[in-house]
């Protein structure tokens, strides 16, 4: 399906440090959804994703550049963020799976399970369950973006989930589709459509020039990645193990801090119980 901005609202989501967080060392997670009001791509310098920019100094320069472009009104955006502890996200995902009897009981993260004909581990499934919860909960905000832009439909572009790429079967995405079809999560999307008087809210991997990677490297996705990373660093400012880590978190949190101060990024609270 081909989508055009003139008749469809585009939103972008990313998670820091990773959508599959069950075996990461990070204690916290940041989920970010971004909607771009306008963006002058032709006047912006090519910018790489956070992980591809090496060294703190280069990362700081990139953050300064992004802030400058927003200040010059070359980029207009509204972003929403959600912060949580990793252990709380894990519990939320696990409780959702238990509630819908997708798993009978929790044993080990490395235990294998077949979901929607896809073989995965319990740990990955729990991570993807939390991601599906966030994606569904944020559909209400996406619906309001669509209504604000006076469109009838919108699409949430997902960053490539770990393990999926343009050359292999999109197995993680198939699991997300299965999870968001469960009644509680489907109702989020249905309610957002009904409340905002629109036709549809979809999600998936986008393609540009017949390539998933082509869209992933678009400026909108790159900036969403930087916002998610920066918001996570902002949350981790007071959790550093040493002075060097504290300085790094402080420097990298400047983008999120700037966006929050300007009112371009709102950190929201979500309570989901199963």
Helices and strands as residue ranges (DSSP letters): E 9-16, E 28-39, G 41-43, G 50-52, H 56-71, E 75-85, H 86-99, E 112-115, E 118-121, H 122-137, H 139-148, E 153-158, H 171-180, H 183-196, E 200-204, H 212-216, H 219-235, G 237-239, H 243-252, H 254-262, E 265-267
